[in-house]
Amino acid sequence: MLRVLITGANRGVGLELARYYARHDWSVIGVCRSASDELADVAEQVVEGVDVTTDSGVARIVEAVKQTDGIDLLINNAGVLQDEELGRIDYDSLRFQMEVNAYAPLRVT
């Protein structure tokens, strides 16, 4: 059986990806900050409490993968979008979005 690991799998696009792969007989490892009942229904393994921007969060993912025969597909879906307006940009918010959306996928990979 093929295995997929999906970050940000507890809702939205991540949850729909988890449902898709589960329907197609993949083993799903769902990674998230807070688990949802919907994810628990489709994932073989749920790894919650993960902040993909931290070393400890990535270490939790690594430990979860070590408990398996590895993964066949990684989907770096975790992300944030905060509303910014030209002329009133919150640079701390932009830094946070870059950390989650750009640097974290590199860290996880």
Phi, psi and chi 1 to 4 in degrees:
 res  aa     phi    psi   chi1   chi2   chi3   chi4
   1 MET       -  135.8  176.8 -179.3  -79.2      -
   2 LEU   -77.9  150.9  -64.4  172.0      -      -
   3 ARG  -127.5  133.5 -178.4  173.5  -68.8  110.4
   4 VAL  -119.1  139.8   59.3      -      -      -
   5 LEU  -112.2  125.7 -174.0  144.7      -      -
   6 ILE  -122.8  121.1  -55.2  168.7      -      -
   7 THR   -84.8  153.2   63.8      -      -      -
   8 GLY    63.3   39.9      -      -      -      -
   9 ALA   -90.3   -0.9      -      -      -      -
  10 ASN   -80.3  -14.4   60.9  -41.4      -      -
  11 ARG  -161.7  173.3   62.4 -173.2 -179.4   93.5
  12 GLY    58.5 -139.1      -      -      -      -
  13 VAL   -59.6  -42.1  171.8      -      -      -
  14 GLY   -60.2  -43.0      -      -      -      -
  15 LEU   -66.0  -41.0  178.8   58.3      -      -
  16 GLU   -65.2  -37.4  -70.1  -52.7  -46.4      -
  17 LEU   -63.4  -42.4  -73.9  166.0      -      -
  18 ALA   -60.7  -43.9      -      -      -      -
  19 ARG   -62.3  -43.0  -73.3  177.4  174.6  145.5
  20 TYR   -59.6  -51.2  172.3   85.6      -      -
  21 TYR   -67.7  -37.4  -77.9   99.0      -      -
  22 ALA   -62.7  -41.1      -      -      -      -
  23 ARG   -63.0  -27.6  -86.9 -165.7  -45.4  -90.6
  24 HIS   -99.2   26.1  -71.0   85.6      -      -
  25 ASP    63.9   31.2  -62.9  -37.9      -      -
  26 TRP   -93.5  149.8  -75.7   60.1      -      -
  27 SER   -83.8  127.7  172.1      -      -      -
  28 VAL  -109.8  128.7  174.5      -      -      -
  29 ILE  -106.5  112.4  -59.2  172.6      -      -
  30 GLY   -98.4  123.4      -      -      -      -
  31 VAL  -111.5  134.7  176.2      -      -      -
  32 CYS  -162.7  168.8   53.6      -      -      -
  33 ARG   -74.1  -48.6  -75.4  178.8  174.2  -95.7
  34 SER  -131.8  125.1  -59.4      -      -      -
  35 ALA   -70.0  155.9      -      -      -      -
  36 SER  -122.3  155.5   64.8      -      -      -
  37 ASP   -59.4  -36.7  -67.5  -21.7      -      -
  38 GLU   -63.2  -40.8  -66.2   87.6   -8.0      -
  39 LEU   -67.8  -42.6  178.7   58.5      -      -
  40 ALA   -58.7  -30.2      -      -      -      -
  41 ASP   -70.0  -27.4  -71.9  -17.3      -      -
  42 VAL  -111.6  -24.1  -62.1      -      -      -
  43 ALA   -88.5  140.2      -      -      -      -
  44 GLU   -71.8  -34.2 -177.8  175.8  -54.9      -
  45 GLN  -139.9  133.1 -178.1  179.3    4.8      -
  46 VAL  -116.5  127.6  175.8      -      -      -
  47 VAL  -114.2  104.8 -176.3      -      -      -
  48 GLU  -108.1  169.2   65.5  178.8  -45.0      -
  49 GLY    77.9   24.5      -      -      -      -
  50 VAL  -101.5  124.0  173.4      -      -      -
  51 ASP  -104.8  109.7  179.0  -15.5      -      -
  52 VAL   -69.4   -5.7  -66.8      -      -      -
  53 THR   -91.4   -0.4   67.0      -      -      -
  54 THR  -118.8  153.2   65.3      -      -      -
  55 ASP   -60.9  -39.7  -69.9  -21.9      -      -
  56 SER   -67.6  -35.2   61.1      -      -      -
  57 GLY   -64.8  -45.1      -      -      -      -
  58 VAL   -66.1  -35.7  173.4      -      -      -
  59 ALA   -61.9  -36.7      -      -      -      -
  60 ARG   -62.7  -39.3  -71.9 -179.4   54.3   92.6
  61 ILE   -65.0  -46.2  -63.3  170.0      -      -
  62 VAL   -58.8  -44.8  169.3      -      -      -
  63 GLU   -62.1  -39.6  -73.3  -54.1  -49.4      -
  64 ALA   -63.7  -42.5      -      -      -      -
  65 VAL   -67.2  -36.2  171.3      -      -      -
  66 LYS   -62.2  -23.9  -76.8 -177.7  179.3  178.3
  67 GLN   -79.5   -1.6  -64.2  173.5   14.4      -
  68 THR  -118.9 -173.8   70.6      -      -      -
  69 ASP   -90.3   21.0  -68.0  -28.9      -      -
  70 GLY    97.6 -178.1      -      -      -      -
  71 ILE  -123.0  154.6   61.3  171.5      -      -
  72 ASP  -100.9  -22.6  -61.3  -72.1      -      -
  73 LEU  -148.7  134.8  177.7   62.9      -      -
  74 LEU  -115.1  126.5  167.6   63.4      -      -
  75 ILE  -116.7  107.0  -60.2  177.7      -      -
  76 ASN   -83.1   87.2  -81.6  -54.3      -      -
  77 ASN  -100.7  -21.4  171.8   71.0      -      -
  78 ALA   -56.5  134.4      -      -      -      -
  79 GLY  -168.8  167.4      -      -      -      -
  80 VAL  -135.6  152.8  -64.3      -      -      -
  81 LEU  -138.8  115.1  175.6   61.7      -      -
  82 GLN  -113.7  136.8  -63.0  177.7  -21.2      -
  83 ASP   -69.4  124.5 -166.7   22.6      -      -
  84 GLU  -123.3  150.7  -62.5  -61.8  -27.4      -
  85 GLU  -127.6  127.4 -174.8  177.2  -47.7      -
  86 LEU   -54.8  130.1 -163.9   56.7      -      -
  87 GLY    99.1  -21.7      -      -      -      -
  88 ARG  -135.3   51.0  -65.1 -166.1  -61.4  176.4
  89 ILE   -80.8  132.3  -65.3  174.1      -      -
  90 ASP   -93.8  102.8  178.6  -16.1      -      -
  91 TYR   -68.7  -27.5  -70.3   98.7      -      -
  92 ASP   -66.1  -38.5  -70.9  -28.8      -      -
  93 SER   -64.7  -42.7  171.1      -      -      -
  94 LEU   -62.2  -42.3  -75.4 -179.2      -      -
  95 ARG   -60.5  -43.2  -86.5 -170.0  -79.2  -77.4
  96 PHE   -62.3  -44.8  173.5   69.4      -      -
  97 GLN   -62.6  -39.4  -70.3  177.2   77.2      -
  98 MET   -65.3  -39.9  -73.9  -63.3  -65.3      -
  99 GLU   -60.3  -46.0 -175.5   70.6   30.8      -
 100 VAL   -76.2  -46.9  173.7      -      -      -
 101 ASN   -86.7  -24.3  -60.8  -24.0      -      -
 102 ALA  -114.5  -48.6      -      -      -      -
 103 TYR   -80.5  -38.5  -52.8  137.7      -      -
 104 ALA   -60.2  -42.4      -      -      -      -
 105 PRO   -59.9  -35.5  -27.8   36.5      -      -
 106 LEU   -65.1  -43.3  -66.1  172.5      -      -
 107 ARG   -61.0  -45.6 -171.0 -173.8  -75.3  -96.2
 108 VAL   -67.1  -42.7  170.6      -      -      -
 109 THR   -63.5      -  -60.1      -      -      -
